[in-house]
Amino acid sequence: MAQDGPQGLPPRIAKALLDKLETDEAFRAMFSSAPADALRALGHTDAAPCIALKPGTTLASPAQIKAQRSKIEGLMVGIQGYDCALSAQEGY
């Protein structure tokens, strides 16, 4: 069966990403400006086209990420279709 959109992140990468986004301000800044570089810093070298912020949005706060962590993590490891888990921060 064909996949409808980009593949999710490996679970260990999704966990590491959220850990860093909750606790590390320097990593949050790197992720906001260069998500692919931030993912490489975690050991993820595959393409992850949907792990980026939409123009004009800001990254959810550490508290917001922590409050929605299981939902975000589930979206990041599953098939994500055309919407990205971290680019819809307005709903948090």
Long-range contacts (C-beta under 8 A, 24 or more apart in sequence): 3-79, 4-79, 4-81, 5-50, 5-79, 5-80, 5-81, 5-82, 6-48, 6-49, 6-50, 6-79, 6-80, 7-79, 7-80, 8-75, 8-76, 8-77, 8-78, 8-79, 8-80, 9-39, 9-44, 9-48, 9-51, 9-76, 9-77, 10-44, 10-77, 11-73, 11-77, 13-39, 13-42, 13-43, 13-44, 14-73, 14-76, 14-77, 15-73, 16-42, 16-43, 17-42, 17-51, 17-76, 18-65, 18-69, 18-72, 18-73, 18-76, 21-59, 21-62, 21-65, 22-62, 22-65, 22-66, 22-69, 23-62, 28-59, 28-62, 31-59, 32-58, 32-59, 50-80, 50-82, 50-83, 50-84, 50-85, 50-87, 51-76, 51-84, 51-86, 52-84, 52-86, 52-87, 53-86, 53-87, 53-89, 54-84, 54-87, 54-88, 57-87, 57-89, 57-90, 58-89, 59-86, 59-89, 60-86, 60-89, 60-92, 64-89, 64-92, 67-92, 68-92
